[in-house]
């Protein structure tokens, strides 16, 4: 078969080595240039992200009224989320909030804090 193409075994061996080295080089460059953190902020800086998150979370059964704060780094990667919700005293509701935020923003559960909303108001306020 190789006689018809006039390719010697030595030339074929060199070609295979060159292709192998090129494949290793491309794989190495791919690994070195791959961005490790894929978390991205999904909207502008005027609070639309928090509003969208609050709207989303308030639709979950038992959550009630919600406020949220999303903290991002200089590259607009989400690094933490704080949520206050009426129903956050229920462990199932709290878990659902954490799972939803974690999935939506691709952040670990340890970067998400959920608190029960203060329904009584501030005692220091004068009426």
MOPAC internal coordinates of N, CA, C and O (Angstrom, degrees):
PM7 1SCF
backbone

  N    0.0000 0     0.00 0     0.00 0    0    0    0
  C    1.4459 1     0.00 0     0.00 0    1    0    0
  C    1.5191 1   110.63 1     0.00 0    2    1    0
  O    1.2310 1   119.76 1   136.18 1    3    2    1
  N    1.3422 1   118.06 1   -43.82 1    3    2    1
  C    1.4513 1   120.94 1  -179.11 1    5    3    2
  C    1.5240 1   112.37 1   -71.77 1    6    5    3
  O    1.2310 1   120.19 1   158.86 1    7    6    5
  N    1.3144 1   117.24 1   -21.14 1    7    6    5
  C    1.4572 1   119.76 1   179.22 1    9    7    6
  C    1.5249 1   110.65 1   -69.35 1   10    9    7
  O    1.2310 1   119.86 1   143.86 1   11   10    9
  N    1.3289 1   117.87 1   -36.14 1   11   10    9
  C    1.4539 1   121.12 1  -179.47 1   13   11   10
  C    1.5260 1   111.08 1   -66.60 1   14   13   11
  O    1.2310 1   119.88 1   143.88 1   15   14   13
  N    1.3225 1   117.84 1   -36.12 1   15   14   13
  C    1.4538 1   121.71 1  -179.54 1   17   15   14
  C    1.5232 1   111.79 1   -87.05 1   18   17   15
  O    1.2310 1   120.21 1   171.06 1   19   18   17
  N    1.2815 1   117.21 1    -8.94 1   19   18   17
  C    1.4592 1   124.38 1  -179.49 1   21   19   18
  C    1.5261 1   111.79 1    58.46 1   22   21   19
  O    1.2310 1   120.96 1  -138.33 1   23   22   21
  N    1.3340 1   115.77 1    41.67 1   23   22   21
  C    1.4603 1   121.68 1   175.71 1   25   23   22
  C    1.5187 1   106.57 1  -110.77 1   26   25   23
  O    1.2310 1   121.30 1   -57.68 1   27   26   25
  N    1.2862 1   115.13 1   122.32 1   27   26   25
  C    1.4557 1   118.18 1  -179.96 1   29   27   26
  C    1.5172 1   110.43 1   -79.76 1   30   29   27
  O    1.2310 1   120.82 1   -18.29 1   31   30   29
  N    1.3280 1   116.04 1   161.71 1   31   30   29
  C    1.4603 1   120.49 1   178.57 1   33   31   30
  C    1.5201 1   110.76 1   -63.23 1   34   33   31
  O    1.2310 1   119.97 1   147.15 1   35   34   33
  N    1.3286 1   117.65 1   -32.85 1   35   34   33
  C    1.4584 1   122.04 1   179.03 1   37   35   34
  C    1.5286 1   110.69 1   -66.07 1   38   37   35
  O    1.2310 1   120.02 1   136.93 1   39   38   37
  N    1.3302 1   117.57 1   -43.07 1   39   38   37
  C    1.4638 1   122.30 1   178.36 1   41   39   38
  C    1.5241 1   110.22 1   -65.86 1   42   41   39
  O    1.2310 1   120.72 1   139.21 1   43   42   41
  N    1.3303 1   116.24 1   -40.79 1   43   42   41
  C    1.4522 1   120.50 1   179.08 1   45   43   42
  C    1.5313 1   110.36 1   -64.19 1   46   45   43
  O    1.2310 1   119.93 1   138.59 1   47   46   45
  N    1.3104 1   117.74 1   -41.41 1   47   46   45
  C    1.4653 1   121.72 1   178.54 1   49   47   46
  C    1.5253 1   110.63 1   -62.23 1   50   49   47
  O    1.2310 1   120.15 1   136.54 1   51   50   49
  N    1.3136 1   117.32 1   -43.46 1   51   50   49
  C    1.4681 1   120.98 1   178.67 1   53   51   50
  C    1.5205 1   110.92 1   -63.47 1   54   53   51
  O    1.2310 1   120.40 1   138.91 1   55   54   53
  N    1.3271 1   116.85 1   -41.09 1   55   54   53
  C    1.4635 1   121.49 1   179.55 1   57   55   54
  C    1.5381 1   110.71 1   -62.97 1   58   57   55
  O    1.2310 1   120.32 1   137.00 1   59   58   57
  N    1.3086 1   117.00 1   -43.00 1   59   58   57
  C    1.4689 1   121.14 1   178.94 1   61   59   58
  C    1.5219 1   110.18 1   -63.98 1   62   61   59
  O    1.2310 1   119.72 1   138.06 1   63   62   61
  N    1.3232 1   118.14 1   -41.94 1   63   62   61
  C    1.4613 1   121.76 1   178.82 1   65   63   62
  C    1.5198 1   110.86 1   -63.01 1   66   65   63
  O    1.2310 1   120.06 1   136.99 1   67   66   65
  N    1.3344 1   117.48 1   -43.01 1   67   66   65
  C    1.4624 1   121.67 1   179.28 1   69   67   66
  C    1.5322 1   110.48 1   -62.86 1   70   69   67
  O    1.2310 1   119.98 1   136.30 1   71   70   69
  N    1.3135 1   117.64 1   -43.70 1   71   70   69
  C    1.4703 1   121.40 1   179.70 1   73   71   70
  C    1.5353 1   109.55 1   -64.62 1   74   73   71
  O    1.2310 1   120.18 1   138.55 1   75   74   73
  N    1.3240 1   117.26 1   -41.45 1   75   74   73
  C    1.4570 1   121.91 1   179.17 1   77   75   74
  C    1.5334 1   111.44 1   -62.60 1   78   77   75
  O    1.2310 1   120.42 1   133.97 1   79   78   77
  N    1.3201 1   116.80 1   -46.03 1   79   78   77
  C    1.4680 1   121.14 1   179.50 1   81   79   78
  C    1.5305 1   110.27 1   -64.41 1   82   81   79
  O    1.2310 1   120.07 1   139.56 1   83   82   81
  N    1.3293 1   117.48 1   -40.44 1   83   82   81
  C    1.4613 1   121.13 1   178.92 1   85   83   82
  C    1.5341 1   110.84 1   -64.20 1   86   85   83
  O    1.2310 1   120.50 1   140.13 1   87   86   85
  N    1.3330 1   116.65 1   -39.87 1   87   86   85
  C    1.4665 1   120.11 1   179.12 1   89   87   86
  C    1.5291 1   110.77 1   -64.88 1   90   89   87
  O    1.2310 1   120.13 1   137.86 1   91   90   89
  N    1.3291 1   117.37 1   -42.14 1   91   90   89
  C    1.4636 1   120.92 1   178.25 1   93   91   90
  C    1.5269 1   110.34 1   -64.27 1   94   93   91
  O    1.2310 1   120.03 1   138.58 1   95   94   93
  N    1.3278 1   117.54 1   -41.42 1   95   94   93
  C    1.4599 1   121.23 1   178.74 1   97   95   94
  C    1.5258 1   110.77 1   -62.19 1   98   97   95
  O    1.2310 1   120.00 1   135.02 1   99   98   97
  N    1.3230 1   117.61 1   -44.98 1   99   98   97
  C    1.4653 1   121.11 1  -179.55 1  101   99   98
  C    1.5284 1   111.08 1   -65.28 1  102  101   99
  O    1.2310 1   119.89 1   140.30 1  103  102  101
  N    1.3255 1   117.82 1   -39.70 1  103  102  101
  C    1.4530 1   121.05 1   177.93 1  105  103  102
  C    1.5270 1   111.16 1   -64.75 1  106  105  103
  O    1.2310 1   120.64 1   137.21 1  107  106  105
  N    1.3304 1   116.39 1   -42.79 1  107  106  105
  C    1.4618 1   121.19 1   178.57 1  109  107  106
  C    1.5242 1   110.95 1   -62.53 1  110  109  107
  O    1.2310 1   119.95 1   135.65 1  111  110  109
  N    1.3108 1   117.69 1   -44.35 1  111  110  109
  C    1.4662 1   120.88 1   179.33 1  113  111  110
  C    1.5264 1   111.05 1   -65.00 1  114  113  111
  O    1.2310 1   120.53 1   142.78 1  115  114  113
  N    1.3094 1   116.58 1   -37.22 1  115  114  113
  C    1.4577 1   120.52 1   178.21 1  117  115  114
  C    1.5247 1   110.97 1   -63.36 1  118  117  115
  O    1.2310 1   120.45 1   136.76 1  119  118  117
  N    1.3196 1   116.75 1   -43.24 1  119  118  117
  C    1.4599 1   121.21 1  -179.88 1  121  119  118
  C    1.5238 1   110.56 1   -67.08 1  122  121  119
  O    1.2310 1   120.07 1   137.32 1  123  122  121
  N    1.3333 1   117.48 1   -42.68 1  123  122  121
  C    1.4542 1   120.96 1  -176.78 1  125  123  122
  C    1.5221 1   113.62 1   -70.53 1  126  125  123
  O    1.2310 1   120.30 1   149.75 1  127  126  125
  N    1.3169 1   117.03 1   -30.25 1  127  126  125
  C    1.4661 1   120.07 1  -177.10 1  129  127  126
  C    1.5196 1   112.56 1   -98.56 1  130  129  127
  O    1.2310 1   119.60 1   178.23 1  131  130  129
  N    1.3260 1   118.38 1    -1.77 1  131  130  129
  C    1.4570 1   121.78 1  -179.90 1  133  131  130
  C    1.5120 1   109.91 1   -69.12 1  134  133  131
  O    1.2310 1   120.54 1   -49.68 1  135  134  133
  N    1.3355 1   116.58 1   130.32 1  135  134  133
  C    1.4614 1   120.87 1   178.42 1  137  135  134
  C    1.5216 1   108.33 1   -77.01 1  138  137  135
  O    1.2310 1   120.79 1   -56.59 1  139  138  137
  N    1.2967 1   116.09 1   123.41 1  139  138  137
  C    1.4596 1   121.47 1  -174.64 1  141  139  138
  C    1.5232 1   112.90 1   -74.22 1  142  141  139
  O    1.2310 1   119.56 1   142.22 1  143  142  141
  N    1.3075 1   118.45 1   -37.78 1  143  142  141
  C    1.4510 1   122.43 1  -174.49 1  145  143  142
  C    1.5147 1   109.56 1  -101.33 1  146  145  143
  O    1.2310 1   120.27 1   -66.27 1  147  146  145
  N    1.3243 1   117.09 1   113.73 1  147  146  145
  C    1.4579 1   120.83 1  -176.75 1  149  147  146
  C    1.5261 1   112.81 1  -101.12 1  150  149  147
  O    1.2310 1   120.21 1  -174.64 1  151  150  149
  N    1.3277 1   117.20 1     5.36 1  151  150  149
  C    1.4619 1   119.32 1  -179.75 1  153  151  150
  C    1.5289 1   109.39 1   -71.42 1  154  153  151
  O    1.2310 1   120.42 1   -47.84 1  155  154  153
  N    1.2948 1   116.80 1   132.16 1  155  154  153
  C    1.4616 1   122.38 1   179.94 1  157  155  154
  C    1.5155 1   110.33 1  -135.56 1  158  157  155
  O    1.2310 1   121.70 1   -33.23 1  159  158  157
  N    1.2953 1   114.36 1   146.77 1  159  158  157
  C    1.4592 1   119.57 1   173.82 1  161  159  158
  C    1.5212 1   107.24 1   -75.79 1  162  161  159
  O    1.2310 1   120.32 1   -40.77 1  163  162  161
  N    1.3219 1   116.99 1   139.23 1  163  162  161
  C    1.4498 1   119.96 1  -170.62 1  165  163  162
  C    1.5197 1   114.76 1   -97.48 1  166  165  163
  O    1.2310 1   119.16 1   179.60 1  167  166  165
  N    1.3181 1   119.22 1    -0.40 1  167  166  165
  C    1.4591 1   118.17 1   177.12 1  169  167  166
  C    1.5181 1   110.51 1  -152.88 1  170  169  167
  O    1.2310 1   121.20 1     9.80 1  171  170  169
  N    1.3033 1   115.30 1  -170.20 1  171  170  169
  C    1.4578 1   120.55 1  -174.71 1  173  171  170
  C    1.5245 1   112.55 1   -74.80 1  174  173  171
  O    1.2310 1   120.73 1     0.64 1  175  174  173
  N    1.3182 1   116.21 1  -179.36 1  175  174  173
  C    1.4670 1   121.53 1  -173.41 1  177  175  174
  C    1.5267 1   113.45 1   -89.93 1  178  177  175
  O    1.2310 1   119.28 1  -173.37 1  179  178  177
  N    1.3126 1   118.98 1     6.63 1  179  178  177
  C    1.4659 1   119.40 1  -175.83 1  181  179  178
  C    1.5259 1   113.63 1   -92.15 1  182  181  179
  O    1.2310 1   119.86 1  -165.96 1  183  182  181
  N    1.3222 1   117.87 1    14.04 1  183  182  181
  C    1.4555 1   120.19 1   176.50 1  185  183  182
  C    1.5055 1   114.89 1    96.74 1  186  185  183
  O    1.2310 1   119.64 1  -179.89 1  187  186  185
  N    1.3152 1   118.30 1     0.11 1  187  186  185
  C    1.4573 1   119.95 1  -179.40 1  189  187  186
  C    1.5202 1   111.41 1   -62.14 1  190  189  187
  O    1.2310 1   120.06 1   148.69 1  191  190  189
  N    1.3276 1   117.50 1   -31.31 1  191  190  189
  C    1.4532 1   120.54 1   178.81 1  193  191  190
  C    1.5211 1   110.56 1   -64.32 1  194  193  191
  O    1.2310 1   120.42 1   133.61 1  195  194  193
  N    1.3294 1   116.80 1   -46.39 1  195  194  193
  C    1.4570 1   120.48 1   179.02 1  197  195  194
  C    1.5263 1   110.76 1   -62.31 1  198  197  195
  O    1.2310 1   120.28 1   138.85 1  199  198  197
  N    1.3217 1   117.06 1   -41.15 1  199  198  197
  C    1.4629 1   120.51 1   179.58 1  201  199  198
  C    1.5184 1   111.01 1   -62.91 1  202  201  199
  O    1.2310 1   120.61 1   136.70 1  203  202  201
  N    1.3244 1   116.45 1   -43.30 1  203  202  201
  C    1.4653 1   120.68 1   179.17 1  205  203  202
  C    1.5222 1   110.41 1   -64.86 1  206  205  203
  O    1.2310 1   120.22 1   139.27 1  207  206  205
  N    1.3349 1   117.18 1   -40.73 1  207  206  205
  C    1.4618 1   120.85 1   178.58 1  209  207  206
  C    1.5295 1   110.52 1   -64.03 1  210  209  207
  O    1.2310 1   120.11 1   135.54 1  211  210  209
  N    1.3196 1   117.40 1   -44.46 1  211  210  209
  C    1.4693 1   120.99 1   179.31 1  213  211  210
  C    1.5256 1   110.80 1   -60.95 1  214  213  211
  O    1.2310 1   120.73 1   137.12 1  215  214  213
  N    1.3118 1   116.21 1   -42.88 1  215  214  213
  C    1.4584 1   120.57 1   178.74 1  217  215  214
  C    1.5233 1   110.79 1   -62.55 1  218  217  215
  O    1.2310 1   120.65 1   136.83 1  219  218  217
  N    1.3195 1   116.37 1   -43.17 1  219  218  217
  C    1.4590 1   121.72 1   179.28 1  221  219  218
  C    1.5287 1   110.97 1   -63.47 1  222  221  219
  O    1.2310 1   120.43 1   130.38 1  223  222  221
  N    1.3308 1   116.79 1   -49.62 1  223  222  221
  C    1.4624 1   120.90 1  -176.15 1  225  223  222
  C    1.5241 1   112.30 1   -66.89 1  226  225  223
  O    1.2310 1   120.05 1   144.06 1  227  226  225
  N    1.3277 1   117.51 1   -35.94 1  227  226  225
  C    1.4693 1   119.85 1  -178.11 1  229  227  226
  C    1.5261 1   111.69 1   -67.51 1  230  229  227
  O    1.2310 1   119.97 1   163.23 1  231  230  229
  N    1.3251 1   117.65 1   -16.77 1  231  230  229
  C    1.4615 1   121.10 1   177.06 1  233  231  230
  C    1.5296 1   112.32 1   -79.95 1  234  233  231
  O    1.2310 1   119.64 1   167.05 1  235  234  233
  N    1.3238 1   118.30 1   -12.95 1  235  234  233
  C    1.4635 1   121.69 1   178.92 1  237  235  234
  C    1.5276 1   108.36 1   -75.79 1  238  237  235
  O    1.2310 1   120.78 1   -44.11 1  239  238  237
  N    1.3132 1   116.12 1   135.89 1  239  238  237
  C    1.4602 1   121.20 1  -177.57 1  241  239  238
  C    1.5269 1   111.73 1   -58.37 1  242  241  239
  O    1.2310 1   120.77 1   -51.95 1  243  242  241
  N    1.3219 1   116.13 1   128.05 1  243  242  241
  C    1.4509 1   122.44 1   175.71 1  245  243  242
  C    1.5152 1   115.48 1    89.35 1  246  245  243
  O    1.2310 1   119.81 1   171.13 1  247  246  245
  N    1.3224 1   117.97 1    -8.87 1  247  246  245
  C    1.4688 1   120.51 1  -175.74 1  249  247  246
  C    1.5187 1   111.37 1   -74.35 1  250  249  247
  O    1.2310 1   119.64 1   134.28 1  251  250  249
  N    1.3180 1   118.29 1   -45.72 1  251  250  249
  C    1.4621 1   121.76 1  -178.45 1  253  251  250
  C    1.5196 1   112.05 1    77.21 1  254  253  251
  O    1.2310 1   120.96 1    29.82 1  255  254  253
  N    1.3351 1   115.78 1  -150.18 1  255  254  253
  C    1.4682 1   121.17 1  -179.05 1  257  255  254
  C    1.5268 1   109.33 1   -71.41 1  258  257  255
  O    1.2310 1   121.12 1   -36.81 1  259  258  257
  N    1.3360 1   115.46 1   143.19 1  259  258  257
  C    1.4642 1   121.40 1  -173.15 1  261  259  258
  C    1.5203 1   110.52 1  -135.10 1  262  261  259
  O    1.2310 1   121.02 1   -36.66 1  263  262  261
  N    1.3246 1   115.66 1   143.34 1  263  262  261
  C    1.4651 1   123.36 1   165.63 1  265  263  262
  C    1.5214 1   106.61 1  -125.83 1  266  265  263
  O    1.2310 1   120.27 1   -32.49 1  267  266  265
  N    1.3242 1   117.08 1   147.51 1  267  266  265
  C    1.4658 1   119.98 1  -178.72 1  269  267  266
  C    1.5173 1   110.12 1  -143.40 1  270  269  267
  O    1.2310 1   121.48 1   -30.10 1  271  270  269
  N    1.3114 1   114.77 1   149.90 1  271  270  269
  C    1.4555 1   122.58 1   174.55 1  273  271  270
  C    1.5182 1   107.12 1  -132.00 1  274  273  271
  O    1.2310 1   120.77 1   -53.47 1  275  274  273
  N    1.3225 1   116.12 1   126.53 1  275  274  273
  C    1.4668 1   121.84 1  -179.99 1  277  275  274
  C    1.5085 1   107.93 1  -111.77 1  278  277  275
  O    1.2310 1   120.45 1   -55.41 1  279  278  277
  N    1.3264 1   116.74 1   124.59 1  279  278  277
  C    1.4640 1   122.36 1   179.53 1  281  279  278
  C    1.5294 1   108.70 1  -103.78 1  282  281  279
  O    1.2310 1   121.23 1   -50.30 1  283  282  281
  N    1.3370 1   115.24 1   129.70 1  283  282  281
  C    1.4604 1   121.00 1   179.88 1  285  283  282
  C    1.5230 1   109.72 1  -123.08 1  286  285  283
  O    1.2310 1   121.09 1   -24.17 1  287  286  285
  N    1.3326 1   115.52 1   155.83 1  287  286  285
  C    1.4628 1   119.48 1   175.93 1  289  287  286
  C    1.5269 1   109.16 1   -86.97 1  290  289  287
  O    1.2310 1   119.91 1     8.12 1  291  290  289
  N    1.3204 1   117.78 1  -171.88 1  291  290  289
  C    1.4686 1   122.18 1  -176.67 1  293  291  290
  C    1.5236 1   113.01 1   -64.29 1  294  293  291
  O    1.2310 1   120.16 1   156.80 1  295  294  293
  N    1.3317 1   117.29 1   -23.20 1  295  294  293
  C    1.4677 1   121.21 1   179.74 1  297  295  294
  C    1.5164 1   112.26 1   -94.40 1  298  297  295
  O    1.2310 1   120.27 1  -164.97 1  299  298  297
  N    1.3294 1   117.09 1    15.03 1  299  298  297
  C    1.4677 1   123.51 1  -177.65 1  301  299  298
  C    1.5158 1   113.23 1    61.53 1  302  301  299
  O    1.2310 1   119.72 1  -152.59 1  303  302  301
  N    1.3342 1   118.14 1    27.41 1  303  302  301
  C    1.4581 1   121.67 1   171.70 1  305  303  302
  C    1.5179 1   108.24 1   -86.20 1  306  305  303
  O    1.2310 1   120.52 1   -46.71 1  307  306  305
  N    1.3113 1   116.62 1   133.29 1  307  306  305
  C    1.4595 1   120.81 1   178.25 1  309  307  306
  C    1.5229 1   108.49 1   -69.50 1  310  309  307
  O    1.2310 1   120.79 1   -54.54 1  311  310  309
  N    1.3381 1   116.10 1   125.46 1  311  310  309
  C    1.4621 1   119.68 1  -179.47 1  313  311  310
  C    1.5260 1   112.40 1  -115.42 1  314  313  311
  O    1.2310 1   120.09 1   166.88 1  315  314  313
  N    1.3164 1   117.44 1   -13.12 1  315  314  313
  C    1.4573 1   119.88 1   178.40 1  317  315  314
  C    1.5132 1   111.62 1  -172.14 1  318  317  315
  O    1.2310 1   121.03 1   -27.20 1  319  318  317
  N    1.3317 1   115.64 1   152.80 1  319  318  317
  C    1.4585 1   121.36 1   179.65 1  321  319  318
  C    1.5276 1   108.22 1  -138.33 1  322  321  319
  O    1.2310 1   120.61 1   -46.55 1  323  322  321
  N    1.3270 1   116.43 1   133.45 1  323  322  321
  C    1.4582 1   122.56 1   174.54 1  325  323  322
  C    1.5224 1   107.09 1  -117.98 1  326  325  323
  O    1.2310 1   121.25 1   -48.31 1  327  326  325
  N    1.3367 1   115.22 1   131.69 1  327  326  325
  C    1.4651 1   121.26 1  -177.70 1  329  327  326
  C    1.5178 1   108.51 1  -128.74 1  330  329  327
  O    1.2310 1   120.69 1   -44.94 1  331  330  329
  N    1.3329 1   116.29 1   135.06 1  331  330  329
  C    1.4590 1   121.03 1   168.06 1  333  331  330
  C    1.5223 1   106.90 1  -115.15 1  334  333  331
  O    1.2310 1   121.05 1   -44.23 1  335  334  333
  N    1.3333 1   115.59 1   135.77 1  335  334  333
  C    1.4601 1   119.83 1  -177.16 1  337  335  334
  C    1.5227 1   109.74 1  -145.64 1  338  337  335
  O    1.2310 1   120.97 1   -32.23 1  339  338  337
  N    1.3289 1   115.74 1   147.77 1  339  338  337
  C    1.4636 1   120.81 1   178.84 1  341  339  338
  C    1.5262 1   111.50 1   -58.68 1  342  341  339
  O    1.2310 1   120.00 1   137.98 1  343  342  341
  N    1.3068 1   117.60 1   -42.02 1  343  342  341
  C    1.4636 1   121.63 1  -174.66 1  345  343  342
  C    1.5140 1   115.23 1   -92.05 1  346  345  343
  O    1.2310 1   119.81 1  -166.18 1  347  346  345
  N    1.3265 1   117.97 1    13.82 1  347  346  345
  C    1.4626 1   121.12 1  -174.59 1  349  347  346
  C    1.5200 1   114.15 1   -69.73 1  350  349  347
  O    1.2310 1   119.48 1   171.37 1  351  350  349
  N    1.3373 1   118.61 1    -8.63 1  351  350  349
  C    1.4611 1   119.17 1   177.24 1  353  351  350
  C    1.5314 1   111.97 1   -75.32 1  354  353  351
  O    1.2310 1   120.10 1   161.90 1  355  354  353
  N    1.3281 1   117.41 1   -18.10 1  355  354  353
  C    1.4719 1   122.48 1   176.13 1  357  355  354
  C    1.5260 1   108.78 1   -82.64 1  358  357  355
  O    1.2310 1   119.38 1   -58.27 1  359  358  357
  N    1.3377 1   118.78 1   121.73 1  359  358  357
  C    1.4618 1   121.18 1  -177.47 1  361  359  358
  C    1.5306 1   114.00 1   -59.65 1  362  361  359
  O    1.2310 1   120.31 1   146.44 1  363  362  361
  N    1.3257 1   117.01 1   -33.56 1  363  362  361
  C    1.4705 1   120.06 1   179.24 1  365  363  362
  C    1.5243 1   109.92 1   -67.86 1  366  365  363
  O    1.2310 1   120.77 1   135.65 1  367  366  365
  N    1.3294 1   116.13 1   -44.35 1  367  366  365
  C    1.4711 1   120.77 1   178.63 1  369  367  366
  C    1.5242 1   109.68 1   -63.41 1  370  369  367
  O    1.2310 1   120.48 1   135.27 1  371  370  369
  N    1.3301 1   116.69 1   -44.73 1  371  370  369
  C    1.4635 1   121.16 1   179.04 1  373  371  370
  C    1.5328 1   110.47 1   -58.56 1  374  373  371
  O    1.2310 1   120.58 1   135.47 1  375  374  373
  N    1.3304 1   116.50 1   -44.53 1  375  374  373
  C    1.4625 1   121.20 1   178.76 1  377  375  374
  C    1.5272 1   111.07 1   -63.01 1  378  377  375
  O    1.2310 1   120.17 1   138.76 1  379  378  377
  N    1.3256 1   117.27 1   -41.24 1  379  378  377
  C    1.4686 1   120.68 1   178.27 1  381  379  378
  C    1.5291 1   111.20 1   -62.72 1  382  381  379
  O    1.2310 1   120.29 1   140.53 1  383  382  381
  N    1.3178 1   117.05 1   -39.47 1  383  382  381
  C    1.4646 1   120.64 1   177.59 1  385  383  382
  C    1.5223 1   110.23 1   -63.25 1  386  385  383
  O    1.2310 1   120.49 1   132.43 1  387  386  385
  N    1.3230 1   116.68 1   -47.57 1  387  386  385
  C    1.4709 1   120.68 1  -179.56 1  389  387  386
  C    1.5194 1   110.73 1   -61.56 1  390  389  387
  O    1.2310 1   120.25 1   135.44 1  391  390  389
  N    1.3273 1   117.12 1   -44.56 1  391  390  389
  C    1.4724 1   120.22 1   179.81 1  393  391  390
  C    1.5315 1   111.44 1   -63.47 1  394  393  391
  O    1.2310 1   120.66 1   138.85 1  395  394  393
  N    1.3256 1   116.35 1   -41.15 1  395  394  393
  C    1.4589 1   119.62 1   179.82 1  397  395  394
  C    1.5192 1   112.23 1   -64.75 1  398  397  395
  O    1.2310 1   120.27 1   133.00 1  399  398  397
  N    1.3235 1   117.09 1   -47.00 1  399  398  397
  C    1.4651 1   121.14 1  -179.76 1  401  399  398
  C    1.5278 1   110.58 1   -65.84 1  402  401  399
  O    1.2310 1   120.83 1   137.86 1  403  402  401
  N    1.3283 1   116.02 1   -42.14 1  403  402  401
  C    1.4631 1   120.83 1  -179.89 1  405  403  402
  C    1.5224 1   111.36 1   -60.51 1  406  405  403
  O    1.2310 1   120.88 1   136.60 1  407  406  405
  N    1.3068 1   115.91 1   -43.40 1  407  406  405
  C    1.4667 1   120.48 1   179.60 1  409  407  406
  C    1.5200 1   111.55 1   -69.67 1  410  409  407
  O    1.2310 1   120.62 1   136.30 1  411  410  409
  N    1.3156 1   116.41 1   -43.70 1  411  410  409
  C    1.4645 1   121.03 1  -176.66 1  413  411  410
  C    1.5189 1   112.71 1   -63.74 1  414  413  411
  O    1.2310 1   120.22 1   136.62 1  415  414  413
  N    1.3340 1   117.18 1   -43.38 1  415  414  413
  C    1.4606 1   120.84 1  -175.13 1  417  415  414
  C    1.5233 1   113.86 1  -106.03 1  418  417  415
  O    1.2310 1   119.93 1  -178.04 1  419  418  417
  N    1.3282 1   117.73 1     1.96 1  419  418  417
  C    1.4598 1   122.75 1   179.02 1  421  419  418
  C    1.5246 1   111.20 1    54.09 1  422  421  419
  O    1.2310 1   121.21 1  -129.88 1  423  422  421
  N    1.3351 1   115.29 1    50.12 1  423  422  421
  C    1.4616 1   121.76 1   176.14 1  425  423  422
  C    1.5228 1   108.15 1  -118.91 1  426  425  423
  O    1.2310 1   119.65 1   -29.02 1  427  426  425
  N    1.3176 1   118.27 1   150.98 1  427  426  425
  C    1.4609 1   119.49 1   178.53 1  429  427  426
  C    1.5283 1   110.92 1   -69.34 1  430  429  427
  O    1.2310 1   121.05 1   -25.54 1  431  430  429
  N    1.3141 1   115.60 1   154.46 1  431  430  429
  C    1.4670 1   120.88 1  -179.62 1  433  431  430
  C    1.5263 1   111.64 1   -59.04 1  434  433  431
  O    1.2310 1   120.38 1   152.08 1  435  434  433
  N    1.3252 1   116.88 1   -27.92 1  435  434  433
  C    1.4709 1   120.17 1   179.46 1  437  435  434
  C    1.5258 1   112.48 1   -68.78 1  438  437  435
  O    1.2310 1   119.81 1   166.10 1  439  438  437
  N    1.3258 1   117.96 1   -13.90 1  439  438  437
  C    1.4643 1   122.05 1   178.60 1  441  439  438
  C    1.5252 1   112.25 1   -97.03 1  442  441  439
  O    1.2310 1   120.68 1  -170.30 1  443  442  441
  N    1.3225 1   116.30 1     9.70 1  443  442  441
  C    1.4634 1   121.56 1  -177.99 1  445  443  442
  C    1.5224 1   108.88 1  -122.78 1  446  445  443
  O    1.2310 1   120.56 1   -54.24 1  447  446  445
  N    1.3231 1   116.53 1   125.76 1  447  446  445
  C    1.4634 1   122.23 1   177.13 1  449  447  446
  C    1.5249 1   108.34 1  -116.05 1  450  449  447
  O    1.2310 1   120.95 1   -47.80 1  451  450  449
  N    1.3226 1   115.78 1   132.20 1  451  450  449
  C    1.4669 1   121.39 1   179.53 1  453  451  450
  C    1.5241 1   108.03 1  -123.21 1  454  453  451
  O    1.2310 1   121.11 1   -50.48 1  455  454  453
  N    1.3348 1   115.48 1   129.52 1  455  454  453
  C    1.4610 1   121.82 1  -178.92 1  457  455  454
  C    1.5190 1   109.99 1  -127.25 1  458  457  455
  O    1.2310 1   121.15 1   -27.39 1  459  458  457
  N    1.3296 1   115.41 1   152.61 1  459  458  457
  C    1.4606 1   120.19 1   173.21 1  461  459  458
  C    1.5162 1   108.11 1   -73.70 1  462  461  459
  O    1.2310 1   121.49 1   -43.21 1  463  462  461
  N    1.3216 1   114.76 1   136.79 1  463  462  461
  C    1.4588 1   121.01 1  -179.96 1  465  463  462
  C    1.5241 1   109.89 1   -69.81 1  466  465  463
  O    1.2310 1   120.50 1   -40.18 1  467  466  465
  N    1.3326 1   116.65 1   139.82 1  467  466  465
  C    1.4539 1   122.46 1   177.15 1  469  467  466
  C    1.5225 1   107.83 1   -78.13 1  470  469  467
  O    1.2310 1   120.89 1   -68.54 1  471  470  469
  N    1.3243 1   115.90 1   111.46 1  471  470  469
  C    1.4635 1   120.72 1  -177.47 1  473  471  470
  C    1.5217 1   112.90 1   -91.10 1  474  473  471
  O    1.2310 1   120.21 1   165.39 1  475  474  473
  N    1.3450 1   117.20 1   -14.61 1  475  474  473
  C    1.4483 1   120.87 1  -174.86 1  477  475  474
  C    1.5062 1   114.54 1   -85.36 1  478  477  475
  O    1.2310 1   119.16 1   163.95 1  479  478  477
  N    1.2994 1   119.21 1   -16.05 1  479  478  477
  C    1.4561 1   121.08 1  -176.67 1  481  479  478
  C    1.5063 1   110.51 1    84.99 1  482  481  479
  O    1.2310 1   120.67 1     2.78 1  483  482  481
  N    1.3128 1   116.33 1  -177.22 1  483  482  481
  C    1.4670 1   122.33 1  -176.50 1  485  483  482
  C    1.5333 1   108.89 1   -91.12 1  486  485  483
  O    1.2310 1   120.56 1   -53.09 1  487  486  485
  N    1.3421 1   116.54 1   126.91 1  487  486  485
  C    1.4745 1   120.21 1   179.94 1  489  487  486
  C    1.5206 1   112.80 1   -69.55 1  490  489  487
  O    1.2310 1   119.71 1   161.27 1  491  490  489
  N    1.3203 1   118.15 1   -18.73 1  491  490  489
  C    1.4540 1   121.95 1  -178.64 1  493  491  490
  C    1.5303 1   113.30 1   -83.42 1  494  493  491
  O    1.2310 1   120.68 1   170.62 1  495  494  493
  N    1.3194 1   116.30 1    -9.38 1  495  494  493
  C    1.4600 1   118.97 1  -178.05 1  497  495  494
  C    1.5341 1   109.58 1   -73.04 1  498  497  495
  O    1.2310 1   120.84 1   -38.29 1  499  498  497
  N    1.3326 1   116.01 1   141.71 1  499  498  497
  C    1.4600 1   120.59 1   175.51 1  501  499  498
  C    1.5177 1   108.88 1   -97.38 1  502  501  499
  O    1.2310 1   121.19 1   -40.97 1  503  502  501
  N    1.3344 1   115.33 1   139.03 1  503  502  501
  C    1.4532 1   118.76 1  -178.97 1  505  503  502
  C    1.4900 1   111.46 1   -92.02 1  506  505  503
  O    1.2310 1   120.10 1   180.00 1  507  506  505

